[in-house]
Amino acid sequence: MRLKTFTAESLPAAMELVRERLGDDAVILSSQPDPDGGGFRVTAALEGEQAQTGFFDGEAGLEAFNILSETLDYHRVPTELMDALLDHCGRTHANSPTEALAEAIATEMSFTPPPQKPMKTPLLLMGPPGAGKTATAAKLAAQVRVRGGGATMITMDTGKAGSLSQIQAFAEALGARLKQAHDADSLKKALQGAGRNHFVVIDAIGAGPFDHDSMQELEEWLGVSGATGVLVKQAGTDPVEAVETALAYADLGVFYYIPTKTDATRRLGDVLSAAHSARLTLMGMGVAPTIGAGLRAVDAHHLARMLLPEDVAAEEDAISGNGASA
């Protein structure tokens, strides 16, 4: 059985899409208002010889489809991305919802672990105020220091009350060098004074994505430093706002993304939306406030497990024999 969702501005328009894509033999399984806007979403199925075999075949497949669609709805994944993920899931021959969703996510997103050794270029962390850039800089430095590498932290956020003392405390605890900069010239000097063969991370001032002057300044710092740009943004925000924010930073030349405070939110649709729309590679996730273990590498399978309800994962573990014994 081939299952697919269609979204349009009206129910008749959605039904017309069903007929165009699946033909007159399609069976309508559900129709409902689109939670992302004023349109309608229709779920249809095609059975028989014309149907494409895959994960959504049979009654078990329909149950899996419901689990996955409800999961993506719960996380407020925008309709376009949700439809793409469900379409990929339906074309897999996975053995579980987690496996199907992981395969789908892997086709739409990219992942890389946080650096564990010195890099050829510094990392420049940028993002909205209050996103957790300073703590993320310390977590990144900790990943290198725990493996015996040297680290230099450069802070440009010295004006906010308490920010300098916070990063000083982090650097002292990690045994990392700390430099300060406030403009392009002082950033150049700070980079020249960074430790040889050190991992270098630059903590930029928080900048709203629609503050033209601040974004221009960030672009200048990115160019002067020759750094790799990383968007650091708190998870659990509105998916549409997240996309607009991610696109604004991507326009500066940012290629990586670290969502923070994922332990403080239940919904991760904004994380998927931002990474997918701006083509940003996830460089781990902030999963706890602790510096040593607060930044975790993530891949498509990990993300699928985070998205799906705990009881689904527990049931899969029990079936596969990976669950803890009583």
N, C-alpha and C positions, 0 to 999 in steps of 0.2 A: 504494500500500500504506500502510495506517495502522498505525503502530507505537506501542505504549504500554506502560509498566511499571506493575505493580500490586504493592503491598506490604501484607502482612497478617501476623497473628500466627502463622499456620500455612499450610502449602502448600494444604490444601483451601480455606481461607478466601480465599487469594489467587486460586485457580482460580475460586471463586464470583464474585469481583469481575470477573474476565475475562468470565465468561458474562453478568453483569449489564450491563457497559458495552459489550461488543463483540458479544455474542450467541454462539450455538452454532457459528457458522462461523469463529470466531477460531482462528488457528494459534499454538500455543505454540512460541516460539523458544528460550526458555531459562528455567530456574528455578534459583535458588540462595539460600542463606541470606543474609539481609539483613546487611551488614557493620556496620550501625548498632545492631543489637540481635538479639533471638532469633527474629525472624520470618523470612518468606520473601519474595523478590522474584521476580516472574514477568514476563517480556517476551513479549508476544503481538502478533500481526499480523492485520489484516483486509484481505483482497484482494477484487477484483471490484467490482461496481457499488456495493456498500455502503461501499467504502473511501473515505476522504477523501484526495484527492490532496494532495501536499505534498513536502517535502524528502526524506522517507524512502522515496519510491517506487523500485521496482526494485532491482537488485543494488547499484548505486552508493549508493542510499539506505540499504540495510542496512549497507553498509560505513561510511557516515557515522554512522549510529546507533551502531555499535559503537565508533567513534572517540570520539564525544561521551560515551557512557555510561561508557566506560573512563576518559576524562579526568576526568569529574565524580567517579567512584569514587576515582581516584587522589588527588584533592584533598580527599577526605573530605567532600564536600558532603552534608549530611543528606538522607535519602530523600525527604522531602516536597518540599524545594526542588529536588532533582535531578529528580523526576518532573515538576514544573511546568516546569522548563527544557526537558526533553526533549519534553514535550507542545507547548510553544511552538515548538521547533525543527521538529518534525514538521509543523506547520501553516504554516510559512513556505514561500516559493518561492525560497529563497536559492540562491546558486551555489557555496557552499563551506561547510565546517564552521565556519569562523571567522565568516562572515556570518550563518549560522543561529544560532550561539551568541550573537553580539552582539545580534541582534534579540530573542532570548529574554531575555538579561540586561537589555536596555533596558525590557522589560515588567515586570520584577520589582524593579529597583533604580533609584536616581536619582543623578545626578552633578552636581557644580559645580566649577569650577576654584578653586584657592587665590586669595585676594584679591590684586589687583595695584595697588590704590590705597587710600587711606584710606577707612574705612567709617563709617557713622553710629553704630554701636555697637562696643564692644571685642569681641574674641574672648577667651573664657575657656577655656583648655586644661585639661582634667581627665582623669584616668585612673589606672590602677593604678601603684604605684611602679615605677620602672625602665622605663617604657614609651617614654621618649624625648621627654617634653614640652618640656624646656628646649631641646633641639636643634631640635625642631619649631617652637618659638616663634621661634628665630633664623632658621630657614628661611622662615617666613612673613614675618618682617620683611624678609628679604633680597629677597623677591619684590617688595616695595614700594620698597625703597631703590634697587634696580637700575634702577628706572623713574623715579627722581628724587623720590619721595615721602618724607615724613618718617615716622619710626616711633618709638614709645615702647614699651619692654618693661617690664612690671611683674612682679617676682618675689615670690612668696609662699613659695617653697621655700628659705628661708634657713638652716634648721636643719641640713640634711644636709651632711656634710663635703664641701667642694669645690664645692658647688652654686652658691654666690654668686660665687666666683671664675670659674667656668665661664661664667655668664651675663654677668658683667662683661667677660670677654674677648670674648664674642660681640658685646655692645653696642658696645664700643670698635671692633672690626673693621668693624662695619656702619655706624658713625657714628649709632647710635640712642641715644635717651635711655633711661636706666635708673632705675626707681623701685623702692622696696621697700615691702612691706606684710605684715602678719602677722595681721590680723583685719579685720572689716568696717569699723571706723572708719578704720584706716590705709589701707584700700583706697580708701575714698571720697576721702581726702586725696591719695593717689597719682594717682587719676584726674583730680582737679582740677588737678594739676600736670603732667599730660600735655601734650605739645606741641599747639598749636592746629592743626587740620586734619592731625593725625597718625593713622597707622594704629596702633592700640593693641592689644597682645596681653598677656594676663595668664597667667603660668605658675603654676598652682596646685600645692599640695602633693599628692603622690601619695596616693591613697586607695583602699583595697580596696573593691569594690562592696558587700561585706556587712558593712562597718564602719559601723554605724548612725550613730555620733556624727560620724565624718568626712564621711559623705554629707550629714548635716544641715548641717554647716558649709559644704560646697560649695554646697548649695542656698541658704544665706543669702548667700554671696558672689555667686552668680548673680543673686539678687534685688537686692542693694545696688548692684551694678555696672551693672545693666541690660544685661549682656553677652549675646552669643550663645554658647551652650555648644558646645564641640567635644570629643568623646571622642577621646583619643589612646591607642591600644592596639597593642602589639606583635603582628605577624602570626605565623602558624605555631603557634598554640595550639590546644587542644582545641575543636572547634566548639561543643559543648554549653556549655562554660564561657564561650566567647566570646558566645554568645547571652544567657546569664544576666547577664553583665557589661554588655552593651549595653542590655538591658532595664532594668537598675538605673539606669544613667545617663539613659536616655530618660525614666524616671519623674521625674527632676529637671528636665526641660525641655530636654535636649540634643537637637539636631536634626542635627548634623553629625558626621562620623567621619573621622579620618585614621589609617589603619593604618601602622605604622612597621616598619622593618627587613624590608621585603619582599625585600630582596636577600639576606637571611640565612635564608630558608626556601624549600622547594620546594613546599609545599602551602598553598593559599589558601582552603580551604573555610571556615575560620573567618571570613575577611573577608566572604565572600558571606553566610554565615549570620547574622553579627552585623548587617550592614547591612540585610538583608532582614527579619529578625524584628523588629528595633526600629524599622524604617522610618527609618533614618538615611541621610542623603545623603553620599556619599563626596566629601570635599573634598581630592582628591589622595591620593597615597601617598608615604611615605618610601621612596626607592629606593636611597639611598646615604648614607654618613655625612657627606659634604661639605655645607657650608651653602649654597653658591651654586647647586648643581645637584642637591641631595639630595631635593627635594620636587617631584613631577611631577604635573601634571594628568592625569586619567584619565577615559575614557568607556567605554561598553559595548564598543566595538571594541577599545580598548587592553586591557581586562580579558580579553576573549576570547582575544586573542593571548598574554597572559601565561599563561592556563590551558592552552591547547592545546600539545601537544608541539612542539618546535622543527622537527622534520622535516615536520610537517603544514603549518606556516606557510611553510617554505622551498619545499615543493612547490606551494603555492598561489601564491606569488610567482613561481615559475618559469613556471607556466601562464599567469599574467596578464601576464608580462613585466616584473614589478617587481623581480625578483631582480638581484643584482649580476652583471655579466658576468665570465666567467672571464679 
